[in-house]
């Protein structure tokens, strides 16, 4: 996928991705084999797996089958 200027979208590193997930409404999304932050940009699969393993990142449980998630959010205290 290319941006408007015909360049590849920016891939985020672990630290920047984790900081961006703290924003209200931000989420990590997996579509087929591509991970992206909404809003934010693409994330490498290794970085996404590290984010998913973090104790403050929770799955939304929105997958087709129970126990499978396609979206993860930063845990907020309720």
Secondary structure, DSSP 8 states (H G I E B T S, - for coil): -B-TTS-B--EE-HHHHHHHHTSTT-EEEEETTEEEEETTEEE-HHHHHHHHHSTTEEE---SSSTT--SEEEE----
